[in-house]
Amino acid sequence: MTRPLAAGISAAALVAGALAIPAGATINAPALVSGGAPAGVTAPAAQTGARLHSNAELARELKRIERASHGRVRVRSIGTSNQGRPLWFATLGTGSKRVMYVTQQHGDEPLGTESALLALRTLGTKNDRASRDLRSKITLGVLVRANPDGHHYNWRYNYDPDARPEYGEAGKGYDINRYHDPAVRPEDNPVPEAAAIRRRHAAFRPSIMVDFHMQGRYAFPPPDGREITTSILWPTAEGVPAGALKVSKQVGVRVHDTFTRAGAVVSQYPGGSYQGIARNAYGILGGASLLVELSDLPLARQEFQIRTASVSMVDLARAAASGALDGIDPTRADAIPPRGPALPGASDAASTGSATADG
């Protein structure tokens, strides 16, 4: 049973980010300000990144948004992580067009979550005629931080020390974004976070699904040479219906154009065809599906990454409501240039092993 956040957050949920650390786990204290500065302390300007919310802070911020929106944003827990942390699902609007966003399936890829908070504030707290009209035409659902355990430990996987996964790391956890296979029932899924997303997708029935991740640092090859800030990709697995692929590419073109107008540099992402990847699974299930990868730029550019992704989230909701996607030529997606090579010296985890697999 799910409960409204305003009415149902327990003290335990609010401090879920501070659960006892199991024996043998790596301790990573969540940074309240990227770069390691504690709350209330200003780090040097060159080292200060975006404000990143811990799990407990995320719950409180969602509650604040729910209250500030006068209930237009509604927040529920749709399940729990392997360690029992809540998975928060925010909904907005009452319209027949349903759009769903998922953020942070990989725990060390946090910027999509911060973008979602900004988008929920933008769409939920405004009450002008345009905002009311939008909310009457769409229902937006956002799973805000699909991997709270991974966020707590600052690693890619969920937390499951008993894991012996095909995708993931033994003794550490599962890669959530490999466990959405439509052929596997949620009740048979060994990854509770992925099972919760599958169940919510089936209940919510979105016509558009967008999954937000982060990648390393890449540039287009010469003579272009620009650093890529964002990469996107639609479903590439076998079995995706032609109609779903068409709309996925239309969504991709719209997202590309919105990011570009906001100053981003966008490429195609070199993703794989495995059907367990969310981008592919939800396309196979018949809806439009898109992956968005935000590059792990220097701290000083994190706010830019958050802002451009939030602008894209808001714009796609509006495009879905207005029918603007219908007039887009889907073949334009194929003309988006492929991602270039990793920048010299880029050594973060997101840069490795991602040439053929999402995230």
Buried (B, 14 or more C-beta within 10 A) or exposed (E): EEBBBBEBBEEEBBEBBBBEBEEEBEEBEBBBBBBEBEEEEEBEEEBBBBBBBBBBBBBBBBBBBBEEBEEBBBBBBBBBBBBEBBBBBBBBBEBEBBBBBBBBBBBBBBBBBBBBBBBBBBBBBBEEEEBEEBBEBBBBBBBBBBBBBBBBBBBBBBBBEEBEBEBBBEEBBBBBBBBBBBEBEBEEBBBBBBBBBBBBBEEBEBBBBBBBBBBBBBBBEEEEEEBBBBBBBBBBBEEBBEEBBBBBBBBBBBBBBBBBEBEBBBBBBBBBEBBBBBBBBBBBBBBBBBBBBBBBBEBBBBBBBBBBBBBBBBBBBBBBBBEBBEEBEBEBBEEBEEBBEBBEEBEEBBBEEBEEBBB
